[in-house]
Amino acid sequence: MPVVQVSSAATPQSAAPEPQVEAVAPASPPGSAPLDPLVDPAATASQTAPATAPTAMEATAGNIEATPGDPLEGFNRAMYSVFRTADQKIIRPVAMGYKHVVPKPLRSGIRNALSNLGEPIVFVNDLLQLKPGRAIRTLVRFLTNSTIGIGGLVDVAKTPAFSLPHHDNGFGNTLAYYGVGPGPYLFLPFVGPTTLRDLLGGQGDGMVLPLAVGKPFDRWQYLVPKGALGALDQRAESDADMKALLDGAVDPYATLRSVYLQNRTAEIEALHGRTVAIGTGSLEDPLSDPASGAASPLNDPLNDPATAAPSSPDVPASDKAGTPGASAGDPPARQADPLKDPLADPAAPANP
């Protein structure tokens, strides 16, 4: 038999048929649903891919979305957390121990004496706010308590015989009186809730006696006991109010912020002879606690949001309920609503 030899030059490699490879779909893992041929695998993978873990920067407190008026909310909340921890473990127990050990008359005397030392600051700011009448009453109150009241230990001036009650005033109020804005809200552990304006004003209040009088008001031997006794007495006296305000709050930080800013707004408005009702008007801002906002139908889980508001009082009760007394010629507000009757056909024409 003749042998046919095939030269490699006659059949180049490029002309050789390539083997056909049949694409095989990857097998679905056991227990999974069969693949849908109409679904884009890339879209499915993007939907089922695990979410990327947040970066360290995104997890920091600085990325908390700040409330208008509280641009440092992340920092303030951290400081509030520090204060709450210190208050629960140290400040409140010491304050309540002070209240339990020191008799009430002595505590009242210390409180009155510290308040009397602040009357010159009130007097100066009364003058700066161009209120000479208030300034004179403040001066008479200071002189009365400093003499008859034994250095301010007894608040004689507030008795009916004198009728000169204490009123707060300071450089923070004076700045606000002349139009200086509050600036950012701040919460500092040893200061509490404040604003930049009030913080600077408080520093000015503390410098009046040391600069005007000197010894002993510029010595740490006076400043430290005064600050400690004042803080302990204030914490002990406000314990019940703080518990009532914060214990039931959904967001205690926002609640305390709202109360402070509302009170300060009311005090500033009072300097101009205006009154602001707490919780109304301009005080209903984003700084209010969302947990204590105005009631709405959605806030009450037992209230049906679809229930219509009550109609005007001039509409008879029978017409409000959609009784058969209503006719097609009545105004729309007085006609019976067919949707209110679950057995009525909404498509049926109205009765003549």
C-alpha positions in Angstrom: 0.0 0.0 0.0 1.5 3.3 -1.0 2.1 5.7 1.9 1.0 9.3 1.4 3.3 11.7 3.2 1.9 15.1 4.1 4.4 17.9 4.2 4.1 20.4 7.0 4.5 23.2 4.6 1.3 22.2 2.8 -0.8 22.5 6.0 0.2 25.5 8.1 -0.6 25.5 11.8 -2.9 28.5 11.4 -5.2 26.5 9.3 -5.5 23.7 11.8 -9.0 23.6 13.3 -9.1 24.7 16.9 -10.7 22.4 19.4 -14.2 23.6 20.4 -14.5 24.1 24.2 -18.0 24.2 25.5 -18.6 26.7 28.3 -20.0 25.1 31.4 -21.8 27.3 33.9 -20.4 27.0 37.4 -22.3 24.7 39.5 -24.5 26.3 42.2 -23.3 25.7 45.7 -25.3 23.1 47.5 -28.5 24.4 49.0 -28.6 27.6 46.9 -31.4 28.6 44.5 -30.8 27.8 40.8 -29.3 30.6 38.7 -31.8 32.7 36.7 -30.6 33.1 33.1 -32.4 36.5 32.9 -30.5 38.0 35.8 -27.2 39.9 35.3 -24.6 38.1 37.4 -22.7 41.3 37.9 -25.7 43.1 39.3 -26.4 40.2 41.6 -22.9 40.1 42.8 -23.0 43.9 43.6 -26.2 43.5 45.5 -25.0 40.5 47.6 -21.5 41.8 48.2 -20.8 42.6 51.8 -20.9 46.2 52.8 -17.5 47.8 53.2 -16.5 48.4 56.8 -16.4 52.1 57.7 -13.0 53.6 58.0 -11.6 54.8 61.2 -12.2 58.5 60.2 -15.9 57.8 59.5 -16.3 56.2 62.9 -14.9 59.1 64.8 -17.2 61.4 66.8 -16.3 64.3 64.5 -18.4 62.9 61.7 -21.6 63.1 63.8 -24.1 65.2 61.9 -24.2 68.4 64.0 -27.4 70.1 64.9 -27.7 73.7 63.8 -26.4 75.8 66.6 -24.3 73.0 68.0 -21.5 72.5 65.5 -19.3 70.8 68.2 -22.0 68.2 69.0 -19.5 65.3 68.8 -17.1 66.9 71.2 -20.0 68.1 73.5 -21.6 64.6 73.7 -18.2 63.2 74.6 -17.8 65.8 77.4 -21.3 65.1 78.5 -20.6 61.4 78.8 -17.5 62.2 80.9 -19.6 64.5 83.1 -22.3 61.9 83.6 -19.8 59.3 84.6 -18.1 61.7 87.1 -21.4 62.9 88.4 -22.7 59.4 89.1 -19.5 58.2 90.8 -18.1 61.3 92.5 -20.0 64.6 92.2 -23.5 63.5 93.2 -22.4 61.3 96.1 -20.2 64.1 97.5 -23.0 66.7 97.0 -25.6 64.5 98.7 -23.2 63.8 101.5 -22.7 67.6 101.9 -26.5 68.1 102.0 -26.9 65.3 104.6 -24.1 66.4 106.9 -24.3 70.2 106.8 -27.5 71.5 108.4 -29.9 73.4 106.2 -29.6 76.8 108.0 -25.9 76.7 107.5 -26.2 75.7 103.9 -28.6 78.5 103.3 -26.3 81.0 105.0 -23.3 79.9 102.8 -25.6 80.2 99.7 -26.8 83.7 100.7 -23.2 84.9 101.5 -21.9 83.7 98.1 -24.9 85.3 96.3 -24.3 88.5 98.2 -20.7 88.6 96.9 -22.0 88.5 93.4 -24.3 91.6 93.8 -21.5 94.0 92.8 -21.3 92.1 89.5 -25.0 92.4 89.0 -24.8 96.1 89.9 -22.1 96.8 87.2 -24.1 95.0 84.5 -27.3 96.8 85.5 -25.4 100.1 84.8 -23.9 98.8 81.5 -27.4 97.9 80.3 -28.6 101.4 81.1 -31.0 100.3 83.8 -30.3 102.8 86.7 -33.4 101.8 88.6 -32.4 98.2 88.8 -28.9 99.2 89.6 -30.0 101.3 92.6 -32.2 98.4 93.9 -29.2 96.0 93.5 -27.0 98.4 95.5 -29.5 98.8 98.3 -30.0 95.1 98.4 -26.2 94.6 98.7 -25.8 97.2 101.5 -28.8 95.8 103.4 -27.7 92.2 103.4 -24.0 93.2 104.1 -25.0 95.1 107.2 -28.3 93.9 108.7 -27.9 90.5 107.1 -24.6 89.9 108.8 -22.4 89.9 105.7 -25.1 88.3 103.6 -25.6 85.2 105.7 -29.3 86.2 106.0 -31.2 87.5 103.0 -33.0 90.3 104.7 -33.6 92.3 101.6 -36.0 89.8 100.1 -38.4 90.0 103.0 -41.6 92.0 102.6 -40.1 94.9 104.6 -37.7 95.6 101.8 -39.0 93.7 98.8 -35.7 93.6 97.0 -35.4 90.1 95.6 -32.2 88.9 93.9 -32.0 88.9 90.1 -29.2 87.4 88.1 -27.1 89.5 85.7 -23.7 89.2 84.2 -21.5 90.1 81.3 -23.0 87.3 79.2 -26.3 89.1 79.5 -24.7 92.5 78.7 -23.1 91.1 75.5 -26.5 89.6 74.5 -28.3 92.8 75.3 -26.2 94.7 72.8 -26.7 92.1 70.1 -23.8 89.7 70.5 -24.9 86.2 69.4 -24.6 83.2 71.6 -22.0 81.4 69.3 -21.7 77.7 69.4 -23.2 75.6 72.2 -20.7 74.1 74.5 -20.8 71.5 77.3 -17.8 71.4 79.6 -17.5 69.0 82.5 -16.8 71.6 85.2 -18.9 74.3 83.6 -22.0 72.5 82.4 -24.1 73.7 79.5 -23.1 77.1 78.1 -22.3 79.0 74.9 -19.2 80.7 73.8 -20.7 84.1 74.7 -21.7 83.0 78.1 -18.4 81.3 78.7 -16.5 84.5 78.0 -19.0 86.5 80.0 -18.6 84.2 83.0 -14.8 84.7 82.9 -15.4 88.5 83.0 -17.7 88.0 86.0 -15.0 86.2 87.8 -12.5 88.9 87.3 -14.5 91.8 88.8 -13.7 91.3 92.4 -10.1 90.2 92.0 -9.3 93.3 89.8 -11.5 95.8 91.7 -10.7 94.7 95.3 -7.8 92.4 95.2 -7.1 90.4 98.4 -8.6 88.0 99.4 -10.6 87.6 96.2 -7.6 87.0 94.0 -6.1 84.2 96.2 -6.6 80.5 95.5 -7.4 80.1 99.3 -10.6 82.0 98.6 -11.3 80.9 95.0 -11.1 77.1 95.5 -13.4 76.9 98.6 -15.8 79.3 97.0 -16.0 77.3 93.8 -16.2 73.9 95.6 -18.9 75.0 98.1 -20.9 76.8 95.3 -20.8 73.7 93.0 -21.7 71.2 95.8 -24.6 73.3 97.0 -26.0 73.9 93.5 -25.7 70.2 92.7 -27.4 69.1 95.9 -30.3 71.6 95.5 -30.8 70.8 91.8 -30.8 67.0 92.3 -34.5 66.5 92.2 -34.9 68.7 89.1 -32.1 66.9 87.2 -33.7 63.5 87.9 -37.1 64.7 86.8 -35.6 66.3 83.6 -33.1 63.6 82.5 -34.2 60.3 83.9 -37.1 59.9 81.5 -35.5 61.6 78.5 -34.8 59.6 75.3 -31.8 61.8 74.6 -30.7 63.5 77.9 -28.0 65.5 76.2 -30.5 67.1 73.7 -33.0 67.7 76.5 -30.4 69.5 78.7 -29.3 71.5 75.7 -32.8 72.5 74.8 -33.7 73.6 78.3 -30.6 75.6 78.7 -30.9 77.5 75.4 -34.6 78.1 76.0 -34.0 79.5 79.4 -31.2 81.7 78.2 -33.4 83.0 75.3 -36.2 83.9 77.8 -33.7 85.7 80.1 -32.3 87.8 77.2 -35.8 88.7 75.9 -36.7 89.8 79.5 -33.8 92.3 79.4 -35.6 94.0 76.5 -39.0 93.9 78.3 -40.3 91.0 76.1 -41.6 87.7 77.2 -41.2 84.4 75.4 -43.4 81.4 76.3 -41.1 78.3 76.8 -41.8 75.8 74.0 -43.5 78.2 71.6 -42.5 80.6 69.0 -38.8 80.9 68.1 -37.8 78.4 70.7 -39.2 75.5 68.6 -35.9 75.0 66.8 -33.9 72.0 65.8 -32.2 72.4 69.2 -35.2 71.1 71.0 -35.3 67.5 72.2 -37.0 65.4 69.5 -38.4 63.2 72.3 -40.2 66.1 73.9 -41.6 67.8 70.9 -45.2 68.8 70.2 -47.6 66.0 70.1 -48.7 64.8 66.7 -51.0 62.0 65.6 -48.1 59.8 64.8 -46.6 60.2 68.4 -49.6 58.4 69.9 -49.6 54.7 68.9 -53.3 54.5 69.8 -54.2 57.4 67.6 -55.4 56.7 64.0 -53.4 59.0 61.7 -56.2 58.7 59.1 -58.8 60.2 61.4 -59.9 63.6 60.1 -59.6 66.7 62.3 -62.7 67.7 64.1 -64.9 70.0 62.0 -65.9 73.5 63.1 -68.3 73.8 66.0 -71.1 75.4 63.9 -71.7 72.0 62.2 -74.4 69.9 64.0 -73.2 66.7 65.6 -75.7 64.7 63.6 -74.2 66.0 60.4 -70.6 65.4 61.6 -71.4 61.7 62.1 -72.9 61.4 58.6 -76.5 60.6 59.7 -79.3 60.2 57.2 -80.2 63.9 57.7 -77.5 64.9 55.2 -78.6 65.4 51.6 -76.8 65.8 48.3 -77.4 69.6 48.3 -75.6 70.1 51.5 -72.1 71.5 51.5 -69.3 68.9 51.2 -68.3 69.3 54.8 -71.8 68.3 55.9 -72.3 65.3 53.7 -71.8 61.8 54.9 -68.6 60.3 53.7 -69.3 56.9 52.1 -65.9 55.7 53.1 -66.7 56.0 56.7 -69.3 53.2 56.3 -67.5 49.9 55.7 -70.7 48.4 54.2 -71.4 51.3 51.8 -70.4 51.0 48.1 -68.2 53.9 47.3 -69.2 53.6 43.6 -72.9 53.8 44.3 -74.5 57.2 43.6 -75.5 59.4 46.5 -79.1 59.3 47.7 -81.3 62.0 46.2 
